[in-house]
Amino acid sequence: MAKIVFLLMTLSRLIVCTTALSIGMAGPAQADLFRPSIKDQIALGKRGAADVRKKEKVLGDSDPRVQELRRIGNKLVGLIPQDEKKKRPFEYTFDVIDSPDLNAFAMPGGPIFFYTGLLNKFKTEDEVAGVLAHEITHVRNQHWASAYADNQKRRLGIGVVLTLLGAGDTAFDVASVADTLIYTLPYSRKHETEADKWGYDLTKKAGFNPGGMVDAFEVLRKGGGGGTPEFLSTHPNTGHRIDELKKRVANEANLPPMTSRSSAILTISASEEEAQAAKKKVKK
Protein backbone atom coordinates (compact mmCIF):
# COMPACT_ATOMS: atom_id res chain seq x y z
CA MET A 1 0.00 0.00 0.00
CA ALA A 2 2.83 2.40 0.92
CA LYS A 3 4.46 1.70 -2.42
CA ILE A 4 1.26 2.56 -4.30
CA VAL A 5 0.83 5.81 -2.34
CA PHE A 6 4.42 6.75 -3.13
CA LEU A 7 3.79 5.80 -6.75
CA LEU A 8 0.75 8.08 -7.02
CA MET A 9 2.55 10.99 -5.34
CA THR A 10 5.50 10.63 -7.70
CA LEU A 11 3.13 10.33 -10.65
CA SER A 12 1.31 13.56 -9.81
CA ARG A 13 4.60 15.48 -9.50
CA LEU A 14 5.88 14.11 -12.81
CA ILE A 15 2.66 15.02 -14.62
CA VAL A 16 2.95 18.60 -13.40
CA CYS A 17 6.58 18.73 -14.52
CA THR A 18 5.74 17.21 -17.90
CA THR A 19 3.00 19.79 -18.45
CA ALA A 20 5.30 22.67 -17.49
CA LEU A 21 8.04 21.32 -19.76
CA SER A 22 5.72 21.10 -22.78
CA ILE A 23 4.63 24.72 -22.31
CA GLY A 24 8.19 25.92 -21.75
CA MET A 25 9.42 24.23 -24.95
CA ALA A 26 6.64 25.63 -27.09
CA GLY A 27 6.84 28.92 -28.95
CA PRO A 28 4.15 31.61 -29.06
CA ALA A 29 2.51 30.08 -32.14
CA GLN A 30 2.03 26.72 -30.43
CA ALA A 31 1.44 26.76 -26.70
CA ASP A 32 1.32 22.99 -26.35
CA LEU A 33 3.47 20.56 -28.34
CA PHE A 34 1.19 17.68 -27.38
CA ARG A 35 -1.95 19.20 -28.88
CA PRO A 36 -2.88 18.21 -32.46
CA SER A 37 -2.68 21.05 -34.98
CA ILE A 38 -5.74 22.67 -36.52
CA LYS A 39 -5.02 20.76 -39.74
CA ASP A 40 -4.80 17.47 -37.87
CA GLN A 41 -8.02 18.16 -35.98
CA ILE A 42 -9.88 18.81 -39.24
CA ALA A 43 -8.48 15.64 -40.82
CA LEU A 44 -9.36 13.54 -37.76
CA GLY A 45 -12.87 14.97 -37.66
CA LYS A 46 -13.47 14.17 -41.31
CA ARG A 47 -12.22 10.63 -40.84
CA GLY A 48 -14.36 10.14 -37.76
CA ALA A 49 -17.46 11.59 -39.40
CA ALA A 50 -17.02 9.31 -42.41
CA ASP A 51 -16.81 6.35 -40.06
CA VAL A 52 -20.00 7.42 -38.26
CA ARG A 53 -21.83 7.71 -41.57
CA LYS A 54 -20.77 4.17 -42.47
CA LYS A 55 -21.78 2.61 -39.16
CA GLU A 56 -24.88 4.62 -38.27
CA LYS A 57 -28.12 5.34 -40.09
CA VAL A 58 -27.74 9.03 -40.95
CA LEU A 59 -30.81 10.86 -42.22
CA GLY A 60 -30.79 12.18 -45.80
CA ASP A 61 -30.48 15.79 -46.87
CA SER A 62 -34.20 16.04 -47.64
CA ASP A 63 -35.32 15.28 -44.08
CA PRO A 64 -36.75 18.52 -42.60
CA ARG A 65 -34.93 17.91 -39.32
CA VAL A 66 -31.60 17.81 -41.13
CA GLN A 67 -32.45 20.99 -43.02
CA GLU A 68 -33.47 22.71 -39.79
CA LEU A 69 -30.30 21.63 -37.99
CA ARG A 70 -28.09 22.89 -40.81
CA ARG A 71 -29.97 26.19 -41.09
CA ILE A 72 -29.61 26.92 -37.37
CA GLY A 73 -26.05 25.57 -37.23
CA ASN A 74 -24.87 27.68 -40.15
CA LYS A 75 -26.52 30.76 -38.62
CA LEU A 76 -24.57 30.23 -35.41
CA VAL A 77 -21.28 29.54 -37.20
CA GLY A 78 -21.83 32.68 -39.28
CA LEU A 79 -21.50 34.75 -36.11
CA ILE A 80 -18.00 33.49 -35.28
CA PRO A 81 -15.56 36.41 -35.78
CA GLN A 82 -13.72 36.38 -39.11
CA ASP A 83 -10.28 36.66 -37.51
CA GLU A 84 -11.03 33.54 -35.50
CA LYS A 85 -12.14 31.69 -38.63
CA LYS A 86 -8.88 32.59 -40.35
CA LYS A 87 -6.80 31.32 -37.45
CA ARG A 88 -8.93 28.23 -36.92
CA PRO A 89 -10.68 27.39 -40.22
CA PHE A 90 -12.76 24.52 -38.89
CA GLU A 91 -15.17 22.89 -41.32
CA TYR A 92 -18.54 22.56 -39.60
CA THR A 93 -21.06 19.99 -40.77
CA PHE A 94 -24.40 19.06 -39.21
CA ASP A 95 -26.06 15.65 -39.46
CA VAL A 96 -28.76 13.62 -37.74
CA ILE A 97 -28.41 9.98 -36.67
CA ASP A 98 -31.57 7.88 -36.60
CA SER A 99 -31.31 6.51 -33.06
CA PRO A 100 -33.44 6.74 -29.88
CA ASP A 101 -30.41 7.82 -27.80
CA LEU A 102 -30.63 11.19 -26.07
CA ASN A 103 -27.35 12.58 -27.32
CA ALA A 104 -25.49 15.02 -29.54
CA PHE A 105 -21.75 15.28 -30.02
CA ALA A 106 -19.03 17.24 -31.81
CA MET A 107 -15.91 15.83 -33.39
CA PRO A 108 -12.61 17.72 -33.67
CA GLY A 109 -12.47 19.99 -36.67
CA GLY A 110 -16.20 20.62 -37.06
CA PRO A 111 -18.53 17.60 -37.62
CA ILE A 112 -21.56 17.71 -35.31
CA PHE A 113 -24.15 14.95 -34.95
CA PHE A 114 -27.57 14.91 -33.28
CA TYR A 115 -29.56 11.79 -32.46
CA THR A 116 -33.25 11.74 -33.36
CA GLY A 117 -33.92 10.51 -29.83
CA LEU A 118 -32.92 13.93 -28.52
CA LEU A 119 -33.99 16.06 -31.47
CA ASN A 120 -37.52 14.63 -31.50
CA LYS A 121 -38.10 15.79 -27.92
CA PHE A 122 -37.42 19.45 -28.66
CA LYS A 123 -40.43 21.69 -29.27
CA THR A 124 -38.60 24.92 -30.12
CA GLU A 125 -35.74 25.99 -32.36
CA ASP A 126 -34.25 27.68 -29.29
CA GLU A 127 -33.63 24.26 -27.72
CA VAL A 128 -31.93 23.04 -30.88
CA ALA A 129 -29.84 26.22 -31.05
CA GLY A 130 -28.82 25.91 -27.40
CA VAL A 131 -27.34 22.43 -27.82
CA LEU A 132 -25.82 23.30 -31.19
CA ALA A 133 -24.08 26.37 -29.76
CA HIS A 134 -22.75 24.22 -26.92
CA GLU A 135 -21.28 21.68 -29.34
CA ILE A 136 -19.90 24.38 -31.66
CA THR A 137 -18.02 25.81 -28.67
CA HIS A 138 -16.32 22.44 -28.10
CA VAL A 139 -14.94 22.71 -31.63
CA ARG A 140 -14.08 26.44 -31.51
CA ASN A 141 -12.14 26.12 -28.27
CA GLN A 142 -10.40 22.89 -29.28
CA HIS A 143 -11.62 21.00 -26.23
CA TRP A 144 -10.98 17.58 -27.74
CA ALA A 145 -7.44 18.54 -28.75
CA SER A 146 -6.68 19.91 -25.30
CA ALA A 147 -8.06 16.78 -23.62
CA TYR A 148 -6.00 14.63 -25.99
CA ALA A 149 -2.85 16.61 -25.15
CA ASP A 150 -3.42 16.22 -21.43
CA ASN A 151 -4.04 12.51 -21.87
CA GLN A 152 -0.74 12.11 -23.74
CA LYS A 153 1.13 13.92 -20.96
CA ARG A 154 -0.44 11.71 -18.32
CA ARG A 155 0.38 8.56 -20.29
CA LEU A 156 3.97 9.71 -20.63
CA GLY A 157 4.19 10.41 -16.89
CA ILE A 158 2.62 7.09 -15.91
CA GLY A 159 4.88 5.13 -18.24
CA VAL A 160 8.08 6.77 -17.01
CA VAL A 161 7.25 6.41 -13.30
CA LEU A 162 6.15 2.79 -13.52
CA THR A 163 9.21 1.87 -15.56
CA LEU A 164 11.53 3.52 -13.04
CA LEU A 165 9.84 1.83 -10.09
CA GLY A 166 9.51 -1.54 -11.80
CA ALA A 167 5.78 -1.61 -11.02
CA GLY A 168 3.70 -4.51 -12.26
CA ASP A 169 0.40 -4.62 -14.12
CA THR A 170 -1.66 -4.34 -10.92
CA ALA A 171 0.06 -1.11 -9.96
CA PHE A 172 -0.50 0.18 -13.48
CA ASP A 173 -4.23 -0.45 -13.20
CA VAL A 174 -4.39 1.42 -9.88
CA ALA A 175 -2.40 4.31 -11.32
CA SER A 176 -4.69 4.49 -14.34
CA VAL A 177 -7.80 4.70 -12.17
CA ALA A 178 -6.23 7.39 -9.97
CA ASP A 179 -5.17 9.32 -13.05
CA THR A 180 -8.74 9.28 -14.38
CA LEU A 181 -10.31 10.45 -11.12
CA ILE A 182 -7.76 13.09 -10.20
CA TYR A 183 -6.92 14.65 -13.53
CA THR A 184 -9.26 13.74 -16.40
CA LEU A 185 -12.66 14.51 -14.87
CA PRO A 186 -12.08 18.03 -13.56
CA TYR A 187 -10.63 19.04 -16.93
CA SER A 188 -13.62 17.63 -18.81
CA ARG A 189 -16.04 19.36 -16.47
CA LYS A 190 -14.22 22.63 -17.06
CA HIS A 191 -14.71 22.27 -20.79
CA GLU A 192 -18.40 21.49 -20.41
CA THR A 193 -18.94 24.55 -18.23
CA GLU A 194 -17.11 26.70 -20.78
CA ALA A 195 -19.23 25.26 -23.58
CA ASP A 196 -22.37 26.20 -21.63
CA LYS A 197 -21.24 29.79 -21.10
CA TRP A 198 -19.98 30.43 -24.62
CA GLY A 199 -22.93 28.55 -26.12
CA TYR A 200 -25.35 30.69 -24.16
CA ASP A 201 -23.75 33.88 -25.50
CA LEU A 202 -23.72 32.59 -29.09
CA THR A 203 -27.37 31.55 -28.88
CA LYS A 204 -28.38 34.98 -27.63
CA LYS A 205 -26.27 36.73 -30.27
CA ALA A 206 -28.05 34.74 -32.98
CA GLY A 207 -31.43 36.03 -31.80
CA PHE A 208 -32.60 32.86 -30.07
CA ASN A 209 -33.95 32.74 -26.53
CA PRO A 210 -31.17 31.26 -24.34
CA GLY A 211 -33.89 29.82 -22.14
CA GLY A 212 -34.04 27.13 -24.82
CA MET A 213 -30.75 25.80 -23.52
CA VAL A 214 -32.36 25.42 -20.09
CA ASP A 215 -35.26 23.51 -21.63
CA ALA A 216 -32.85 21.29 -23.56
CA PHE A 217 -30.96 20.36 -20.40
CA GLU A 218 -34.25 19.65 -18.66
CA VAL A 219 -34.96 17.13 -21.40
CA LEU A 220 -31.56 15.52 -20.79
CA ARG A 221 -32.12 15.43 -17.03
CA LYS A 222 -35.54 13.80 -17.35
CA GLY A 223 -34.02 11.28 -19.72
CA GLY A 224 -31.28 10.31 -17.27
CA GLY A 225 -28.65 12.89 -18.20
CA GLY A 226 -28.37 14.05 -14.60
CA GLY A 227 -28.42 10.69 -12.86
CA THR A 228 -24.66 10.32 -12.37
CA PRO A 229 -23.09 12.06 -9.36
CA GLU A 230 -21.28 15.22 -10.43
CA PHE A 231 -17.95 14.17 -8.93
CA LEU A 232 -17.66 11.10 -11.16
CA SER A 233 -19.24 12.60 -14.25
CA THR A 234 -17.34 13.66 -17.36
CA HIS A 235 -19.95 16.39 -17.67
CA PRO A 236 -21.08 18.73 -14.92
CA ASN A 237 -24.19 17.58 -13.10
CA THR A 238 -27.18 18.46 -15.27
CA GLY A 239 -29.12 19.93 -12.36
CA HIS A 240 -26.23 22.24 -11.46
CA ARG A 241 -25.89 23.37 -15.08
CA ILE A 242 -29.60 24.13 -15.29
CA ASP A 243 -29.44 26.22 -12.12
CA GLU A 244 -26.52 28.26 -13.46
CA LEU A 245 -28.27 28.89 -16.76
CA LYS A 246 -31.53 29.83 -15.03
CA LYS A 247 -29.67 32.48 -13.04
CA ARG A 248 -28.38 34.04 -16.24
CA VAL A 249 -31.79 33.94 -17.92
CA ALA A 250 -33.42 35.54 -14.86
CA ASN A 251 -31.05 38.51 -15.16
CA GLU A 252 -31.83 39.07 -18.84
CA ALA A 253 -34.21 41.74 -20.12
CA ASN A 254 -36.29 41.75 -23.31
CA LEU A 255 -35.51 38.23 -24.43
CA PRO A 256 -37.24 37.20 -27.67
CA PRO A 257 -40.12 34.70 -27.53
CA MET A 258 -39.38 31.05 -28.18
CA THR A 259 -39.65 29.96 -31.82
CA SER A 260 -41.71 26.82 -32.35
CA ARG A 261 -40.34 24.21 -34.72
CA SER A 262 -42.27 23.70 -37.96
CA SER A 263 -45.51 21.72 -37.90
CA ALA A 264 -43.97 19.17 -40.29
CA ILE A 265 -41.07 18.52 -37.94
CA LEU A 266 -43.30 18.36 -34.87
CA THR A 267 -45.55 15.84 -36.65
CA ILE A 268 -42.60 13.62 -37.60
CA SER A 269 -41.16 13.86 -34.10
CA ALA A 270 -44.46 13.00 -32.40
CA SER A 271 -44.97 10.02 -34.70
CA GLU A 272 -41.51 8.62 -33.98
CA GLU A 273 -41.91 9.23 -30.25
CA GLU A 274 -45.15 7.24 -30.27
CA ALA A 275 -43.51 4.41 -32.21
CA GLN A 276 -40.60 4.33 -29.76
CA ALA A 277 -42.97 4.26 -26.78
CA ALA A 278 -44.86 1.35 -28.36
CA LYS A 279 -41.61 -0.60 -28.78
CA LYS A 280 -40.80 -0.11 -25.11
CA LYS A 281 -44.20 -1.45 -24.09
CA VAL A 282 -43.70 -4.55 -26.23
CA LYS A 283 -40.30 -5.20 -24.62
CA LYS A 284 -41.83 -5.01 -21.16
C-alpha positions as CSV (number, residue, x, y, z in Angstrom):
1,M,0.0,0.0,0.0
2,A,2.8,2.4,0.9
3,K,4.5,1.7,-2.4
4,I,1.3,2.6,-4.3
5,V,0.8,5.8,-2.3
6,F,4.4,6.8,-3.1
7,L,3.8,5.8,-6.8
8,L,0.8,8.1,-7.0
9,M,2.6,11.0,-5.3
10,T,5.5,10.6,-7.7
11,L,3.1,10.3,-10.7
12,S,1.3,13.6,-9.8
13,R,4.6,15.5,-9.5
14,L,5.9,14.1,-12.8
15,I,2.7,15.0,-14.6
16,V,2.9,18.6,-13.4
17,C,6.6,18.7,-14.5
18,T,5.7,17.2,-17.9
19,T,3.0,19.8,-18.5
20,A,5.3,22.7,-17.5
21,L,8.0,21.3,-19.8
22,S,5.7,21.1,-22.8
23,I,4.6,24.7,-22.3
24,G,8.2,25.9,-21.8
25,M,9.4,24.2,-24.9
26,A,6.6,25.6,-27.1
27,G,6.8,28.9,-29.0
28,P,4.1,31.6,-29.1
29,A,2.5,30.1,-32.1
30,Q,2.0,26.7,-30.4
31,A,1.4,26.8,-26.7
32,D,1.3,23.0,-26.4
33,L,3.5,20.6,-28.3
34,F,1.2,17.7,-27.4
35,R,-2.0,19.2,-28.9
36,P,-2.9,18.2,-32.5
37,S,-2.7,21.0,-35.0
38,I,-5.7,22.7,-36.5
39,K,-5.0,20.8,-39.7
40,D,-4.8,17.5,-37.9
41,Q,-8.0,18.2,-36.0
42,I,-9.9,18.8,-39.2
43,A,-8.5,15.6,-40.8
44,L,-9.4,13.5,-37.8
45,G,-12.9,15.0,-37.7
46,K,-13.5,14.2,-41.3
47,R,-12.2,10.6,-40.8
48,G,-14.4,10.1,-37.8
49,A,-17.5,11.6,-39.4
50,A,-17.0,9.3,-42.4
51,D,-16.8,6.3,-40.1
52,V,-20.0,7.4,-38.3
53,R,-21.8,7.7,-41.6
54,K,-20.8,4.2,-42.5
55,K,-21.8,2.6,-39.2
56,E,-24.9,4.6,-38.3
57,K,-28.1,5.3,-40.1
58,V,-27.7,9.0,-41.0
59,L,-30.8,10.9,-42.2
60,G,-30.8,12.2,-45.8
61,D,-30.5,15.8,-46.9
62,S,-34.2,16.0,-47.6
63,D,-35.3,15.3,-44.1
64,P,-36.7,18.5,-42.6
65,R,-34.9,17.9,-39.3
66,V,-31.6,17.8,-41.1
67,Q,-32.4,21.0,-43.0
68,E,-33.5,22.7,-39.8
69,L,-30.3,21.6,-38.0
70,R,-28.1,22.9,-40.8
71,R,-30.0,26.2,-41.1
72,I,-29.6,26.9,-37.4
73,G,-26.1,25.6,-37.2
74,N,-24.9,27.7,-40.1
75,K,-26.5,30.8,-38.6
76,L,-24.6,30.2,-35.4
77,V,-21.3,29.5,-37.2
78,G,-21.8,32.7,-39.3
79,L,-21.5,34.8,-36.1
80,I,-18.0,33.5,-35.3
81,P,-15.6,36.4,-35.8
82,Q,-13.7,36.4,-39.1
83,D,-10.3,36.7,-37.5
84,E,-11.0,33.5,-35.5
85,K,-12.1,31.7,-38.6
86,K,-8.9,32.6,-40.3
87,K,-6.8,31.3,-37.4
88,R,-8.9,28.2,-36.9
89,P,-10.7,27.4,-40.2
90,F,-12.8,24.5,-38.9
91,E,-15.2,22.9,-41.3
92,Y,-18.5,22.6,-39.6
93,T,-21.1,20.0,-40.8
94,F,-24.4,19.1,-39.2
95,D,-26.1,15.6,-39.5
96,V,-28.8,13.6,-37.7
97,I,-28.4,10.0,-36.7
98,D,-31.6,7.9,-36.6
99,S,-31.3,6.5,-33.1
100,P,-33.4,6.7,-29.9
101,D,-30.4,7.8,-27.8
102,L,-30.6,11.2,-26.1
103,N,-27.4,12.6,-27.3
104,A,-25.5,15.0,-29.5
105,F,-21.7,15.3,-30.0
106,A,-19.0,17.2,-31.8
107,M,-15.9,15.8,-33.4
108,P,-12.6,17.7,-33.7
109,G,-12.5,20.0,-36.7
110,G,-16.2,20.6,-37.1
111,P,-18.5,17.6,-37.6
112,I,-21.6,17.7,-35.3
113,F,-24.2,15.0,-35.0
114,F,-27.6,14.9,-33.3
115,Y,-29.6,11.8,-32.5
116,T,-33.3,11.7,-33.4
117,G,-33.9,10.5,-29.8
118,L,-32.9,13.9,-28.5
119,L,-34.0,16.1,-31.5
120,N,-37.5,14.6,-31.5
121,K,-38.1,15.8,-27.9
122,F,-37.4,19.4,-28.7
123,K,-40.4,21.7,-29.3
124,T,-38.6,24.9,-30.1
125,E,-35.7,26.0,-32.4
126,D,-34.3,27.7,-29.3
127,E,-33.6,24.3,-27.7
128,V,-31.9,23.0,-30.9
129,A,-29.8,26.2,-31.0
130,G,-28.8,25.9,-27.4
131,V,-27.3,22.4,-27.8
132,L,-25.8,23.3,-31.2
133,A,-24.1,26.4,-29.8
134,H,-22.7,24.2,-26.9
135,E,-21.3,21.7,-29.3
136,I,-19.9,24.4,-31.7
137,T,-18.0,25.8,-28.7
138,H,-16.3,22.4,-28.1
139,V,-14.9,22.7,-31.6
140,R,-14.1,26.4,-31.5
141,N,-12.1,26.1,-28.3
142,Q,-10.4,22.9,-29.3
143,H,-11.6,21.0,-26.2
144,W,-11.0,17.6,-27.7
145,A,-7.4,18.5,-28.8
146,S,-6.7,19.9,-25.3
147,A,-8.1,16.8,-23.6
148,Y,-6.0,14.6,-26.0
149,A,-2.8,16.6,-25.2
150,D,-3.4,16.2,-21.4
151,N,-4.0,12.5,-21.9
152,Q,-0.7,12.1,-23.7
153,K,1.1,13.9,-21.0
154,R,-0.4,11.7,-18.3
155,R,0.4,8.6,-20.3
156,L,4.0,9.7,-20.6
157,G,4.2,10.4,-16.9
158,I,2.6,7.1,-15.9
159,G,4.9,5.1,-18.2
160,V,8.1,6.8,-17.0
161,V,7.2,6.4,-13.3
162,L,6.1,2.8,-13.5
163,T,9.2,1.9,-15.6
164,L,11.5,3.5,-13.0
165,L,9.8,1.8,-10.1
166,G,9.5,-1.5,-11.8
167,A,5.8,-1.6,-11.0
168,G,3.7,-4.5,-12.3
169,D,0.4,-4.6,-14.1
170,T,-1.7,-4.3,-10.9
171,A,0.1,-1.1,-10.0
172,F,-0.5,0.2,-13.5
173,D,-4.2,-0.5,-13.2
174,V,-4.4,1.4,-9.9
175,A,-2.4,4.3,-11.3
176,S,-4.7,4.5,-14.3
177,V,-7.8,4.7,-12.2
178,A,-6.2,7.4,-10.0
179,D,-5.2,9.3,-13.0
180,T,-8.7,9.3,-14.4
181,L,-10.3,10.4,-11.1
182,I,-7.8,13.1,-10.2
183,Y,-6.9,14.6,-13.5
184,T,-9.3,13.7,-16.4
185,L,-12.7,14.5,-14.9
186,P,-12.1,18.0,-13.6
187,Y,-10.6,19.0,-16.9
188,S,-13.6,17.6,-18.8
189,R,-16.0,19.4,-16.5
190,K,-14.2,22.6,-17.1
191,H,-14.7,22.3,-20.8
192,E,-18.4,21.5,-20.4
193,T,-18.9,24.6,-18.2
194,E,-17.1,26.7,-20.8
195,A,-19.2,25.3,-23.6
196,D,-22.4,26.2,-21.6
197,K,-21.2,29.8,-21.1
198,W,-20.0,30.4,-24.6
199,G,-22.9,28.6,-26.1
200,Y,-25.3,30.7,-24.2
201,D,-23.8,33.9,-25.5
202,L,-23.7,32.6,-29.1
203,T,-27.4,31.5,-28.9
204,K,-28.4,35.0,-27.6
205,K,-26.3,36.7,-30.3
206,A,-28.1,34.7,-33.0
207,G,-31.4,36.0,-31.8
208,F,-32.6,32.9,-30.1
209,N,-34.0,32.7,-26.5
210,P,-31.2,31.3,-24.3
211,G,-33.9,29.8,-22.1
212,G,-34.0,27.1,-24.8
213,M,-30.7,25.8,-23.5
214,V,-32.4,25.4,-20.1
215,D,-35.3,23.5,-21.6
216,A,-32.8,21.3,-23.6
217,F,-31.0,20.4,-20.4
218,E,-34.3,19.6,-18.7
219,V,-35.0,17.1,-21.4
220,L,-31.6,15.5,-20.8
221,R,-32.1,15.4,-17.0
222,K,-35.5,13.8,-17.3
223,G,-34.0,11.3,-19.7
224,G,-31.3,10.3,-17.3
225,G,-28.7,12.9,-18.2
226,G,-28.4,14.0,-14.6
227,G,-28.4,10.7,-12.9
228,T,-24.7,10.3,-12.4
229,P,-23.1,12.1,-9.4
230,E,-21.3,15.2,-10.4
231,F,-18.0,14.2,-8.9
232,L,-17.7,11.1,-11.2
233,S,-19.2,12.6,-14.3
234,T,-17.3,13.7,-17.4
235,H,-19.9,16.4,-17.7
236,P,-21.1,18.7,-14.9
237,N,-24.2,17.6,-13.1
238,T,-27.2,18.5,-15.3
239,G,-29.1,19.9,-12.4
240,H,-26.2,22.2,-11.5
241,R,-25.9,23.4,-15.1
242,I,-29.6,24.1,-15.3
243,D,-29.4,26.2,-12.1
244,E,-26.5,28.3,-13.5
245,L,-28.3,28.9,-16.8
246,K,-31.5,29.8,-15.0
247,K,-29.7,32.5,-13.0
248,R,-28.4,34.0,-16.2
249,V,-31.8,33.9,-17.9
250,A,-33.4,35.5,-14.9
251,N,-31.1,38.5,-15.2
252,E,-31.8,39.1,-18.8
253,A,-34.2,41.7,-20.1
254,N,-36.3,41.7,-23.3
255,L,-35.5,38.2,-24.4
256,P,-37.2,37.2,-27.7
257,P,-40.1,34.7,-27.5
258,M,-39.4,31.0,-28.2
259,T,-39.7,30.0,-31.8
260,S,-41.7,26.8,-32.4
261,R,-40.3,24.2,-34.7
262,S,-42.3,23.7,-38.0
263,S,-45.5,21.7,-37.9
264,A,-44.0,19.2,-40.3
265,I,-41.1,18.5,-37.9
266,L,-43.3,18.4,-34.9
267,T,-45.5,15.8,-36.7
268,I,-42.6,13.6,-37.6
269,S,-41.2,13.9,-34.1
270,A,-44.5,13.0,-32.4
271,S,-45.0,10.0,-34.7
272,E,-41.5,8.6,-34.0
273,E,-41.9,9.2,-30.3
274,E,-45.1,7.2,-30.3
275,A,-43.5,4.4,-32.2
276,Q,-40.6,4.3,-29.8
277,A,-43.0,4.3,-26.8
278,A,-44.9,1.4,-28.4
279,K,-41.6,-0.6,-28.8
280,K,-40.8,-0.1,-25.1
281,K,-44.2,-1.5,-24.1
282,V,-43.7,-4.5,-26.2
283,K,-40.3,-5.2,-24.6
284,K,-41.8,-5.0,-21.2
